[in-house]
Amino acid sequence: MKTALIQMNSQNDKEANIRDGIALIERAVAEEKPDMVVLPEMWTFHGGTAQDRRDAAERVPDGPVYGKMADLAAKHGIILHAGSMLEVASNGKVHNTTLVFGRDGSQLALYRKIHLFDIVAPDGTKYLESEAVEPGRDIVTYEVDGITVGCAICYDIRFPELFRRLRDAGAQVIVLPAAFTLMTGKDHWEVLARARAIETQTYFLAVGQVGTYDGGKKATWGHTMAIEPWGAVVAQMPDRVGYVCTRFDWESQARIRQNVPIQTHRVLD
């Protein structure tokens, strides 16, 4: 399963972001012919005020982005793990939502981000996701080509119990679209991503936003990565918009799980 991981620099211009995202998908498909394509977190709209995010949200499955992604997946016969986008919630807020489409354009999965990013960064910048976002509750996996894929988003990476649950559900691959901040990303992004891969013995795909947004007031770390189950980084994007490809070696994963059978050694639940 050849997979293209797309790194973007989305802004608070929804139409421009959609055009850029589609262009990158089309480019990756034309140049690499992947089986699967992954987009980053908030690829359709990134930044702005809480009200801006509510205004940019769509209803699922009735919104135009949903239709465009379903059509692209069917057009190219790919699995499209469409990062995350803003979905209208029932309480006046929005969900930070991953949608996944199969090769025929049908919906394979919907995951709403569980853990919300409410912090003041070391440089004093405030990130208060809960101002606009309602958290999800469900742990989500999906099946494709006989493989189980687990869903997570960005700040979820700091909560290993979620990833343990995804492994318990049979995940062989875990996909984490993200918009990791520059300040936290430079110290924590790779460490956390590799740890989640090692402890779950999965292929871990950490797909990020890169560069500044909100008029240059905020910045994301980028460094989109594919990590194999032993914890080695096997593919990584430089600090620019584009994509990187990776492949999965299921025999290697099976050997790792057999040689270090941590799933059977668990004592604390």
N, C-alpha and C positions, 0 to 999 in steps of 0.2 A: 504494500500500500504506500505509494509515493505521495508525500504530503507537502504542500506549499504553505508556508507560514508568512502572512502578509503583515508588514510593519507600516503604520500610517502616522501622519501628523494631522489628525482631525482637529477642526476648529469649531466655532459656533455658527457655521454656515452649512446648514443641513444639505442643501442641494449640491453644493460644491463637494462635500464629503462623499455623498452618494456617487457622484460622477467619478471621483478619484478612486473610491473603493471598487466600483465596477471595472474601471480601466485597469486597475492592478490585478483583479481576478482574470480578466480577459488576457492580459499580458502573461501571467503565470501559466494559464492554460495553453496559450499558443506556444510558449517557449519550452515548457517542461512537461506538459501533458500529465498533470498529477491526477491521482485518484481522489484526493481530498484537498480542500482549501480551507484555511482558517484565517479569520479576520480578528483584529484586536477589540478590546473593550471600547464601548462608546464610539464606534467608528462612524456612526451617522451624525452625531452631535456631541461635542466635547467642550465643556466650559460653560460660560454664561451664568446667569442668575438661576435661582431655584424656579422662578417663573418661566424663564427661557426654556429650562429643561421640561417643564410641564407642557409648554406650548409645542415643543418639538416631539413630544411623545405620540405614539400611534396605538390604535387598537389592533389587537391580534385576534383573528387573522385578517382583518379587513383593511389594514393599512397598505399604502403603496410599496413600502420597503419589503414587507412580507412577500408581496406578489413578485417584485423584481428578483428577490433572492430565490424563490421557488422556480421562477422561469430560467434563471441562470444555471441553477443546478441541473434542471432537465435539459436545457440547451446543450450543455457540455458533458452530461452524464457523469457529474462529479458529486461527491459528498461535500456539502457546503456548511461548515460550522461557522455561522455568521456572527462571530465575535459576541458583542452585546449591543443592544439598542434600548432606547427608552420606550417603555410600554405603559399605556394608561392603566392606572390602578383604580380600584373602586372607591377609594377614600379621598380623592382629590390629589393624591400624590402619583408617583410613577414607580414602575419596577425597572430594575436594571436586568435586562432579559437576554439570554442566549437562545437563539433559534437554530435548529439544525435541519437541513433538508437532504433527502436522499437523491439518488441518481435520476429518479423519475420526477423530482420536484415535490414529493410528498414530505410532510413534516415528520421528522424522526424524533425530535426532542424539543422541549421548552424548559429552560432552567432559569429561575429568578434568584439573583444573588442573595445569599443568606446573611453574610457579615458586611456591615456598612462601615465605611471609612470616615470616621469622625475624629480628626486629630488636628493639632497645631504642629506643623513641621518645625525642625530645628531652626529654620530661618525666619520663623514667625508666621509663615503663610498658613491660613486656615483652610482645611478641607472638611466640609460638613455635609457628607452625602445624605444624611438623614433629613436634612432640610426639605428635600424634594422626594427622596426615595423611600418606598415601603419595602421591607425585606421579604424575601421568599421563605419558604419552610421546607420544601421538598428536596430530597437528595435524588439526583437524576443520572441515569445511565441510558445508553442506547446501543443497539446492536447494528453492526454493519459488516458485511462480508465475513460473518462468523466471528467478529471481534467485538468485545464490549468496551465502550468508551465512556468515561466518566466526565461530568461537567462541573466546573468551578469558575469563579471570576475573581480576579485581582486580590482584594484584601482577604478573601477566603484562604489564601495561601498560608496565612499565619495561624490557622486553626487545624492542626494535624488530625483531630478527631474526624473531621469531614472526609479527609482523604483515606483514613482507615475504613470508614463506612463505604466509600467508593470501591476500595479493594475488596471488602467483604461482599460487595455486590457483583464481583467478578471482573472489575475493570482491568484491562491490559494496557490501555492508554488513558491518560487524563489530559484534558485540554483546559488551559487557563488563559483566556483573553484578559488583558490587563492594560491599565494606564498608570503604571507605577510612578510615583513622584521621583524626581531627580535626587532629592536629598535622602530618601529612604532607599531608593534603588541602588545607589552606588555602593552601599554597604550590605544590603539585605537580599536583593533580588536573586542573585545567583546562588547564594547560600541556601535560601529557603527553597528555591526550585529544585536544587540538587538533593536537598534533604527529603523533600516530598517524593522524588523519584526513588531514592534509595529505600526509604521505609515502606513504600508500597510496591517496589519492584515493578514499576510500570514505566512505559515511555511517557515522559512528561513534556508537554508542549506549552511553553510559556510565551505568549504572543502579545507584544506590547505596542503602545503608542510611543513616539519618539519626538523630542524637540519641544519648543515652547508653544503655548496657547494662551488664550485670554489676553491678547495684546502683548505677549511677552512677559506677563506677570507670573506665570506658572510654567513649569517644565516637567516633562516626563523622561524617564530613563532609557526607554527602548531596550536594546540588547535582547531582542527576540531570540529564543533558544529552543532547541530540541535536545532532550537529555535521555540517555538510555537507562535501562533498569539498574545498572551497576553504579550510576551516578555521573558518568562522563558526559560532558557537553559534546554532542556530535555535529551540531550545526548552530551557527550564531550569526545574526545580522549586525553589520556595522551601524554607526550612528547616522542613518539616512533612511528615507522612505524606500521601500522595495520589498523583496521577498527572498526567502531562503528555503531550500527543499531538504527533506530528510526521508529516509526509508526505515521500516521496522524489520527487525530480525527476530521472528517469533521463536526460532530454535535457541537463540542466545538467551532470550527471556526465560524460556522453559528450563534451561540449564541453571541459570541464576536462582530461580525459585526452587529447584531441586537441591542445589548445593548448599543454599542458605535458606532453609525452609521456615522462615520467621512466622509465617501464617499458622504453622502448627505448634509454635513455641510460646504463643501468647498466654500469659497468666492473668494479667489485669485486663478487665474489659471496661 
